């Protein structure tokens, strides 16, 4: 029995992570990335402390703007400043913190459910 999830045309799936990068819909990305259902962008932060409102400008400017941001913090989940959480909330975006592996898996599930999601993933 094939249990591969059905993914709508034009949607991305994170196929792998590690070795300081990601494989997303057949393409290898080095370093951290911002992943939307329909596109991926290189992303500068290498550690959670570098995640700022400025680093998330593409998220704030996205049309349509995702309602949920999965922040993959690296090897383990860490907290972010309240000011960042509030900026996201004020933009109508819910923040979920987790380790990068968990964020990759959760993104894939939510994309197959056609949810309004993006992932900011720190490379491990």
N, C-alpha and C positions, 0 to 999 in steps of 0.2 A: 504494500500500500504506500503510495506517495503521500508524504505529509508536508511537502513544500508549500508554503503559504502562497495564495494567489495575490499577486501584486498588480494593481492597476497600471496601465500603460503610462509611462512618464514618471513613475514613482521609483525612488531609490531604496535599495536595501544595503545595509552594512554587512558585507560578507566576512570581514575579518579585521582584527586589530592587533597591534603589537609591533615590536621592532621599530618603535617611534613613528608609526604611521597606521594607515587604514586602507582597506580595500573596499571600495564602494561602487556597486554596480559595475564590477569588472575593471575599475581603474584604481591604481595605487596612488595614495596621497601621502606624502611625507610630512610629518609634523602634525600639529593640532588642526582641527577643521570645524567649521560650522556646517551642519547638514540640515537641509530643508527637504521636504518630500520630493522636490523637483530639481534640486541643484546642490552642489557642494562648493564651499569657498575655503581657501587656506585661511588659517586663523593664527594670530601671533602668540597668544598666551601659551607658555610652556609649563606654568605652575598656577595653582588656583589664585594666588595673591595677585597675579597679573590680569585677572578677569575684572574688567571695569565696565562702566556704562559706555565709555568710548570704544572699547573692544567689541561691544555688542551693537554698534550702530547699524550694521547690515540687518540685524534682527528687528530693530526698531523701525527701520525703513522698509521692511519687507511688505509686499502687497500680494496676497493678504497677509496680515501679521499673524504669526502663530499664536495660539492661545496658551500653549504649554511649551516651556523650555526645559529640556533635560540637560543638566550640566554634569558631564563626566569629569570628575575632579582628579583623575589619574588613578593610581593604584588603590586609593581609599577615599571615601567621602570626607569632605571637610566643610565647615561652615563658611559662608560668605558674609561680607558686611551687610548690616541691616539696610544701609542706604542703597545698595545694589538691589536687594530684594524689593524695596519700596519703589525704586525706579521702574522695575519690571511690572510690579503690581499696578502702578499708575498708568502704565501702557497697556494694561489688560492682559498681561502675560503671567501665568503661574509658573513658579520656579520649582523644579524637583532636583535635588542634589543626590548624586550616587557615584559609585566608582565608574570609571570609563567603560568597563566591560558590561556592567549592568545598564548603563545608559545606551550602549549599542543595542543590546537585546531588547530593551524596552522600546526604543525608537522603531525597531523593525516590527514589533507587535502593533504599535499604534499606527504606523503607516499602513499596514495591511487592513486596519480597521477604519482607514480614511479619516483619522483624527487630525486636528490642527496642531501639529507638533514640529519642533525643531530641536536639534541637539548641538550643543557646544561641547566638543570633545577634546580634552587634553590628551595628547599622545602618550602612550606608555610603551 
